[in-house]
Amino acid sequence: MTGLVTASDRRRPRIRLALGSVQAALLLAVVVEGAGPILWMAKGSVTGTQELLHHPLALLPTSPQWSNLAHAWTDLQIGHYLFNTVVLVGGSWLVQLIVATTGGYALSVLRPWFGRYVYGAILATLFIPATVTLIAQYQTILHLPVLGLNLVNTPAAVWLPAGANAFNILLVKRFFDAIPRDLYEAAQVDGAGPFAVFWRIVLPMSTPILAVVSLLTVMGAWKEFLWPMLAISDPAKQPLAVALPRLAQSSDQALLIAGLFIASLPPLIVFLIFQRYIIRGVAFTGVKG
């Protein structure tokens, strides 16, 4: 499919200059749209409250107040809520990884006779809005079936429902489908059981998809707000995403922005370190057939 501008037109100085200008303008707009809020938050975290109110769009603070970060950490207890967030995110990541890998392995490799029906049921849950299941989900953690335990205000109230992520199961299953079945059959001939095949063959070959699922899980759990707010009503046990809106009602604006900036650093650092896996994951989910 040919573009709007032919190859001969691209060699003309005026056309080349016009295209370069449009591309530069679009690139600048994308940078401003994506990085602008983060940079403004970084600037606001070291700016006084009065200066923020009078000059909110200033590019740089006139007198940086680096103590805002320390005061936000101690006065707003950002460190405490950050620890709560790490605990909830870590448990959600582990539960989702276990459920996604074992579920995908069962559907793709073991293939029980009822697997097609389970696969269809899992696929159907993708069409159900998450808010529709909130009441039933809360009733479940309020009185856990069979065990009769009350999980409200415990990390398990966030960890266990996180495992019911149909998208991750389908994503892992799709990756396992691409692994040649000759490897499974050769391992079974050598006497390997289902668990040995899963542990020694499937998991070592699944590093890319495990990294993708881990990143999607961590990013999603870090910014989750509604369910942690419902499941953990004790303010001392709440994560950052739930605590910050509550702190905004009574905190100094400069300290609040400093707290927001600190809260945004961990996922940003994770993205910068593992962006290669994120790009591979996007390519896999969008292109792999």
C-alpha positions as CSV (number, residue, x, y, z in Angstrom):
1,M,0.0,0.0,0.0
2,T,1.6,3.3,-1.1
3,G,1.6,6.3,1.2
4,L,0.2,9.7,0.6
5,V,3.7,10.9,-0.4
6,T,5.6,9.1,-3.1
7,A,9.3,8.3,-2.9
8,S,10.1,11.0,-5.6
9,D,8.2,13.6,-3.6
10,R,10.2,12.7,-0.5
11,R,13.4,13.7,-2.2
12,R,12.2,17.3,-2.8
13,P,13.6,19.7,-0.1
14,R,10.3,21.4,0.6
15,I,8.4,18.1,1.0
16,R,11.1,16.7,3.2
17,L,11.2,19.8,5.3
18,A,7.4,19.7,5.7
19,L,7.3,16.0,6.6
20,G,10.1,16.5,9.1
21,S,8.3,19.4,10.7
22,V,5.1,17.4,11.1
23,Q,6.9,14.5,12.5
24,A,8.8,16.7,15.0
25,A,5.6,18.4,16.1
26,L,3.8,15.0,16.6
27,L,6.8,13.7,18.6
28,L,6.8,16.8,20.7
29,A,3.1,16.5,21.4
30,V,3.5,12.8,22.4
31,V,6.3,13.7,24.8
32,V,4.4,16.5,26.3
33,E,1.3,14.4,26.7
34,G,3.2,11.4,28.2
35,A,6.0,12.9,30.2
36,G,4.4,16.3,31.0
37,P,2.4,15.3,34.0
38,I,5.3,13.3,35.4
39,L,7.7,16.2,35.0
40,W,5.1,18.7,36.5
41,M,4.7,16.3,39.5
42,A,8.4,16.2,39.9
43,K,8.6,19.9,39.9
44,G,5.6,20.3,42.2
45,S,7.1,17.8,44.7
46,V,9.9,20.3,45.5
47,T,7.8,23.5,45.3
48,G,6.1,25.4,48.1
49,T,2.4,25.4,48.4
50,Q,2.0,29.2,47.9
51,E,4.1,29.1,44.8
52,L,2.1,26.1,43.4
53,L,-1.1,28.1,43.9
54,H,0.2,31.3,42.4
55,H,2.3,29.9,39.6
56,P,1.1,26.4,38.9
57,L,2.5,26.3,35.3
58,A,6.0,27.5,36.1
59,L,8.6,25.2,34.6
60,L,11.0,25.4,37.6
61,P,10.5,26.3,41.2
62,T,12.1,29.6,42.3
63,S,13.4,28.1,45.5
64,P,13.4,24.3,45.5
65,Q,12.2,22.8,48.8
66,W,13.8,19.3,48.9
67,S,12.5,18.8,52.4
68,N,9.0,18.2,51.0
69,L,10.0,14.7,50.0
70,A,11.3,13.9,53.5
71,H,8.3,15.4,55.2
72,A,5.9,13.5,52.9
73,W,7.7,10.3,53.8
74,T,7.4,10.9,57.5
75,D,4.4,13.2,58.0
76,L,2.1,11.4,55.5
77,Q,3.6,8.0,56.3
78,I,4.3,7.3,52.7
79,G,6.8,4.7,53.6
80,H,4.2,2.8,55.6
81,Y,1.7,2.8,52.8
82,L,4.4,2.0,50.3
83,F,5.2,-1.1,52.3
84,N,1.5,-2.1,52.4
85,T,1.4,-1.7,48.6
86,V,4.5,-3.9,48.1
87,V,3.0,-6.6,50.2
88,L,-0.3,-6.5,48.3
89,V,1.4,-6.3,44.9
90,G,3.9,-9.1,45.7
91,G,1.1,-11.5,46.8
92,S,-1.1,-10.6,43.9
93,W,1.8,-11.3,41.5
94,L,2.6,-14.7,43.0
95,V,-1.0,-15.8,43.0
96,Q,-1.7,-14.7,39.5
97,L,1.6,-16.3,38.2
98,I,0.7,-19.6,39.8
99,V,-2.9,-19.6,38.6
100,A,-1.9,-18.4,35.0
101,T,0.9,-21.0,34.5
102,T,-1.0,-24.0,36.0
103,G,-4.2,-23.1,34.3
104,G,-2.5,-22.5,31.0
105,Y,-0.6,-25.7,31.3
106,A,-3.7,-27.7,32.0
107,L,-5.6,-26.2,29.0
108,S,-2.7,-26.3,26.6
109,V,-0.7,-29.4,27.5
110,L,-2.7,-31.8,29.6
111,R,-5.9,-31.1,27.6
112,P,-8.6,-32.8,29.7
113,W,-11.9,-33.8,28.0
114,F,-13.7,-30.9,29.7
115,G,-10.9,-28.4,28.9
116,R,-12.9,-26.8,26.0
117,Y,-15.8,-26.0,28.3
118,V,-13.5,-24.5,30.9
119,Y,-11.7,-22.5,28.2
120,G,-15.1,-21.2,27.0
121,A,-16.1,-20.3,30.5
122,I,-12.9,-18.4,31.1
123,L,-13.2,-16.6,27.8
124,A,-16.8,-15.6,28.7
125,T,-15.6,-13.9,31.9
126,L,-13.7,-11.3,29.8
127,F,-17.1,-9.9,28.7
128,I,-18.3,-9.3,32.3
129,P,-17.5,-5.9,33.8
130,A,-15.5,-6.2,37.0
131,T,-17.9,-3.9,38.9
132,V,-20.7,-6.4,38.3
133,T,-19.0,-9.0,40.5
134,L,-18.0,-6.7,43.3
135,I,-20.9,-7.6,45.6
136,A,-20.5,-11.4,45.1
137,Q,-16.7,-11.1,45.5
138,Y,-17.1,-9.2,48.8
139,Q,-19.5,-11.7,50.1
140,T,-17.0,-14.4,49.3
141,I,-14.2,-12.9,51.3
142,L,-16.6,-12.0,54.1
143,H,-17.4,-15.7,54.5
144,L,-15.0,-17.9,52.6
145,P,-16.8,-21.0,51.3
146,V,-16.0,-24.3,53.1
147,L,-13.5,-22.7,55.5
148,G,-15.9,-20.0,56.7
149,L,-13.0,-17.5,57.2
150,N,-13.4,-13.7,57.2
151,L,-10.6,-12.3,55.0
152,V,-11.7,-8.6,55.2
153,N,-8.8,-6.3,56.2
154,T,-6.2,-9.0,55.4
155,P,-3.8,-9.2,52.4
156,A,-5.5,-12.5,51.3
157,A,-8.6,-10.5,50.5
158,V,-6.6,-8.9,47.7
159,W,-4.3,-11.8,46.8
160,L,-6.9,-14.5,46.2
161,P,-9.3,-12.6,43.9
162,A,-6.3,-11.4,41.9
163,G,-5.8,-15.0,40.8
164,A,-9.1,-14.9,38.8
165,N,-7.5,-13.1,35.9
166,A,-8.8,-14.7,32.7
167,F,-6.6,-12.6,30.4
168,N,-3.4,-13.9,31.9
169,I,-4.5,-17.5,31.7
170,L,-5.5,-17.2,28.1
171,L,-2.2,-15.3,27.4
172,V,-0.1,-18.1,28.9
173,K,-2.1,-20.8,27.2
174,R,-1.5,-19.2,23.9
175,F,2.2,-19.2,24.5
176,F,2.2,-22.8,25.6
177,D,0.3,-23.8,22.4
178,A,3.3,-22.5,20.4
179,I,5.7,-24.9,22.1
180,P,6.3,-28.0,20.0
181,R,4.4,-31.0,21.4
182,D,7.3,-33.2,20.4
183,L,9.1,-32.0,23.5
184,Y,6.3,-33.1,25.8
185,E,6.0,-36.5,24.1
186,A,9.8,-37.0,24.3
187,A,9.8,-36.2,28.0
188,Q,6.9,-38.5,28.6
189,V,8.7,-41.3,26.8
190,D,11.7,-40.8,29.2
191,G,9.3,-41.3,32.1
192,A,8.6,-37.7,33.1
193,G,5.2,-37.1,34.7
194,P,3.0,-34.1,34.2
195,F,4.6,-32.1,37.0
196,A,8.2,-32.9,35.8
197,V,7.2,-31.7,32.3
198,F,5.7,-28.5,33.7
199,W,8.7,-27.8,36.0
200,R,11.6,-28.9,33.8
201,I,10.5,-28.2,30.3
202,V,7.6,-25.7,30.1
203,L,8.6,-23.2,32.7
204,P,12.3,-22.8,31.6
205,M,11.1,-22.2,28.1
206,S,8.4,-19.6,29.2
207,T,10.6,-16.8,30.5
208,P,9.3,-14.2,28.0
209,I,5.6,-14.8,28.8
210,L,6.3,-15.1,32.5
211,A,8.0,-11.7,32.4
212,V,5.0,-10.2,30.5
213,V,2.5,-11.6,32.9
214,S,4.6,-10.4,35.8
215,L,4.8,-6.9,34.5
216,L,1.1,-6.7,33.6
217,T,0.2,-8.0,37.1
218,V,2.5,-5.6,39.0
219,M,1.4,-2.6,37.0
220,G,-2.3,-3.5,37.4
221,A,-2.0,-4.3,41.1
222,W,0.0,-1.2,41.9
223,K,-2.7,1.2,40.6
224,E,-5.7,-0.8,41.8
225,F,-8.0,1.3,43.8
226,L,-11.6,0.1,44.0
227,W,-11.2,-3.4,45.3
228,P,-8.5,-2.7,47.9
229,M,-10.6,0.2,49.2
230,L,-13.6,-2.2,49.7
231,A,-11.6,-5.2,51.0
232,I,-9.3,-3.3,53.3
233,S,-11.2,-0.7,55.3
234,D,-8.6,-0.3,58.0
235,P,-6.6,2.9,57.1
236,A,-3.4,1.5,58.6
237,K,-3.5,-1.5,56.2
238,Q,-4.4,0.3,53.0
239,P,-2.1,0.7,50.0
240,L,-0.9,4.0,48.5
241,A,-3.6,4.1,45.8
242,V,-6.3,4.1,48.5
243,A,-4.5,6.1,51.2
244,L,-3.5,9.1,49.0
245,P,-7.0,10.3,48.1
246,R,-7.9,10.1,51.8
247,L,-4.8,12.1,52.8
248,A,-5.6,14.7,50.2
249,Q,-8.5,15.9,52.3
250,S,-6.3,17.1,55.1
251,S,-2.7,17.4,53.9
252,D,-0.6,20.2,52.6
253,Q,-0.8,20.4,48.9
254,A,3.0,20.4,48.4
255,L,3.5,17.4,50.6
256,L,0.6,15.6,48.8
257,I,2.3,16.1,45.4
258,A,5.6,15.0,46.9
259,G,3.8,11.8,48.1
260,L,2.3,11.3,44.7
261,F,5.7,11.6,43.1
262,I,7.2,9.1,45.4
263,A,4.3,6.7,44.8
264,S,4.8,7.0,41.0
265,L,8.6,6.2,41.1
266,P,8.5,2.4,41.7
267,P,6.3,1.5,38.7
268,L,8.2,4.0,36.5
269,I,11.6,2.4,37.5
270,V,10.2,-1.1,36.8
271,F,9.1,0.0,33.4
272,L,12.4,1.6,32.5
273,I,14.3,-1.6,33.6
274,F,12.0,-4.1,31.9
275,Q,10.7,-2.1,28.9
276,R,12.3,-4.6,26.6
277,Y,10.1,-7.3,27.9
278,I,7.0,-5.0,27.7
279,I,7.7,-4.4,24.0
280,R,8.2,-8.1,23.4
281,G,5.0,-8.8,25.2
282,V,3.1,-6.3,23.1
283,A,4.5,-7.7,19.9
284,F,3.6,-11.3,21.1
285,T,0.1,-10.5,22.0
286,G,-0.6,-8.4,18.9
287,V,1.4,-10.3,16.2
288,K,1.9,-13.8,17.2
289,G,-0.5,-16.1,15.4
